[in-house]
Amino acid sequence: MKNIIGIRFKKLGKIYFFNPKGLKVKKGDNIIVETAQGEEYAEVLIPNRYVEDDKIVAPLKKVLRLATYKDIKRHEECKKIEKEAIDVCKQKIKEHKLDMTLTEVECKFDNSKILFYFTADGRIDFRDLVRDLAAIYKTRIELRQIGVRDEVKRIGGNGVCGRELCCCSFLSDFETVSIKMAKEQNISLNPSKISGNCGRLMCCLKYENDVYEEKLQRLPNIGAIVKTEDGEGEVDSIEILKERLRVKFKNEDGYSYKKYDAKDIKIIKDVDKEQINEEEIKNRKELEELEKLEQEDKKIMNSEN
């Protein structure tokens, strides 16, 4: 068991575990911590607690001290620099006629560098921009390309559910989402209904995906031939979460239907899982474009990690 605290460096940022080194803190305290990039200003999200050794990635970085008056003033100065740098950088982007959108600026607490985050459709040659910014701020300048999800997270907004966007309220990490997740959850494959404010697949498609995948392993596919207490029939539809099937039987009058629990039927012949419905065919081009954008965003995220 190790004594840890959980901190974050920015609002809605990822939570990191640190070694408090005997320091007692409470939620909301501002502290100075040691990182691979030098000293950083951070906020306490999880006060002192003990956790199992196997839940920690060792070695833990150390908490140096509670933020002093001088530290707080330095943090405020960084925020002021960031605000001014946004206007300066936007002007320079315009002067150099670069096809990019500045989304955020981060000034390091120890003044070691200033990071400029931007979005763009492709690669950007920003070497001249970096030289201009370095001449103005007399410190190391880094430009980092981010995905559109990060941009919307900064802007904010509400989702189709009527609630504040997940990325603006609690979601600290973006995970890869796919069209396959929507298909397995029997969600409409209309791009406008499965895309979020960012124009990418909705992050919430990932939330229940593991449950659907686990249940689908035990269920036959639509079109499968199954044996029931009433004879052999064809699976017509599936209620995945309830693990119930509607089976179609052919008779003299046409067809009849009846529902069964999955445990009460026996699969005689299953069919290919990769079925394409009419809605998917109709929206194939837009769905392929969504998948392409997801892959491009994934490359951007991997390059940042």
Residue pairs with C-beta under 8 A, 6 or more apart in sequence:
1 50
1 51
1 52
1 53
2 19
2 50
2 51
2 53
2 56
2 60
3 19
3 20
3 48
3 49
3 50
4 17
4 18
4 19
4 20
4 46
4 48
4 49
4 50
4 51
4 56
4 60
5 17
5 18
5 20
5 25
5 44
5 46
5 47
5 48
5 49
5 63
6 15
6 16
6 17
6 18
6 44
6 45
6 46
7 15
7 16
7 18
7 31
7 33
7 42
7 43
7 44
7 45
7 46
7 63
8 14
8 15
8 16
8 42
8 43
8 45
8 172
9 16
9 40
9 41
9 42
9 43
10 106
12 153
12 167
12 168
12 169
12 170
12 171
12 172
13 172
14 172
14 173
15 45
15 46
15 172
16 61
17 51
17 56
17 57
17 60
18 33
18 60
18 61
18 62
18 63
19 60
19 61
19 62
19 63
20 48
20 63
21 62
21 63
23 31
23 63
23 65
23 66
24 48
25 31
25 44
25 47
25 48
25 63
25 66
26 44
26 47
27 44
27 45
27 46
27 47
28 43
28 44
29 43
29 44
29 66
29 67
30 41
30 42
30 43
30 44
30 66
30 67
30 71
30 72
30 75
31 41
31 42
31 43
31 44
31 63
31 64
31 65
31 66
31 67
32 39
32 40
32 41
32 42
32 63
32 64
32 65
32 66
32 67
32 71
32 109
33 39
33 40
33 42
33 61
33 62
33 63
33 64
34 61
34 62
34 63
34 64
35 61
36 61
37 108
37 112
38 108
38 109
38 110
38 112
39 64
39 109
39 110
40 108
40 109
40 110
41 67
41 71
41 74
41 75
41 78
41 109
65 71
67 75
74 109
75 109
78 107
78 108
78 109
79 107
81 105
81 107
81 114
81 137
82 105
82 106
82 107
82 114
83 105
85 105
85 107
85 114
85 116
85 133
85 137
86 102
86 104
86 105
88 133
88 136
89 102
89 105
89 116
89 129
89 133
90 102
92 129
92 132
92 133
93 100
93 102
93 129
96 126
96 128
96 129
96 132
98 124
98 126
98 129
99 120
99 121
99 124
100 118
100 119
100 120
100 124
100 126
101 118
101 119
101 120
101 151
102 116
102 117
102 118
103 117
103 118
103 119
103 146
103 150
103 151
103 154
104 116
104 117
104 150
104 154
105 114
105 115
105 116
105 117
106 114
106 115
106 117
107 114
107 115
108 114
108 115
111 139
112 139
112 140
113 139
113 140
113 141
113 142
114 133
114 137
114 139
114 140
114 141
114 142
115 142
115 143
115 144
116 133
116 141
116 142
116 143
116 144
117 143
117 144
117 145
117 146
117 150
118 124
118 143
118 144
118 145
118 146
119 145
119 146
119 147
119 148
119 150
119 151
120 145
124 145
126 143
129 143
130 141
130 143
133 141
134 140
134 141
144 304
145 300
145 303
146 300
146 304
147 174
147 200
147 297
147 300
147 301
148 198
148 199
148 200
148 297
149 167
149 174
149 198
149 200
149 203
149 297
150 174
151 198
152 165
152 167
152 196
152 197
152 198
153 165
153 167
153 168
153 171
156 164
156 165
156 168
157 164
157 165
157 168
157 197
158 164
158 165
159 165
159 166
159 196
159 197
159 202
159 204
160 193
161 204
163 169
165 196
165 197
166 203
166 204
167 174
167 203
171 203
174 203
174 301
175 203
175 206
176 294
176 298
177 200
177 201
177 202
177 203
177 205
177 206
177 294
178 201
178 205
178 291
178 294
179 189
179 194
179 201
179 287
179 290
179 291
181 201
181 205
181 206
181 209
181 212
182 188
182 189
182 194
182 201
182 205
183 189
183 280
184 209
184 212
184 213
184 216
184 240
185 205
185 208
185 209
185 212
185 240
186 238
186 240
187 193
187 194
187 205
188 194
188 279
189 277
189 279
189 280
189 283
189 287
190 279
190 283
191 283
191 286
191 287
191 290
194 201
194 202
194 205
195 201
195 202
195 290
196 202
196 203
199 293
200 290
200 293
200 294
200 297
201 290
201 294
211 241
212 240
212 241
215 240
215 241
215 243
216 240
218 243
218 262
219 238
219 240
219 243
219 245
219 262
220 226
220 235
220 238
220 245
220 262
220 265
220 267
220 270
221 235
221 270
221 271
221 272
221 273
221 275
222 235
222 236
222 237
222 238
222 271
222 275
223 234
223 235
223 271
223 275
224 234
224 235
224 267
224 268
224 269
224 270
224 271
225 232
225 233
225 234
225 235
225 267
225 268
225 269
226 232
226 233
226 234
226 235
226 245
226 247
226 265
226 266
226 267
226 268
227 265
227 266
227 267
227 268
228 247
228 258
228 260
228 264
228 265
229 260
229 264
230 249
230 258
231 249
232 268
233 247
233 248
233 249
233 250
233 258
234 247
234 248
235 245
235 246
235 247
235 248
236 245
236 246
236 247
236 248
236 257
237 245
237 246
238 244
238 245
238 246
239 245
239 246
243 261
243 262
243 263
244 259
244 260
244 261
244 262
245 259
245 260
245 261
245 262
245 265
246 257
246 258
246 259
247 257
247 258
247 259
247 260
247 265
248 255
248 256
248 257
249 255
249 256
249 257
249 258
280 287
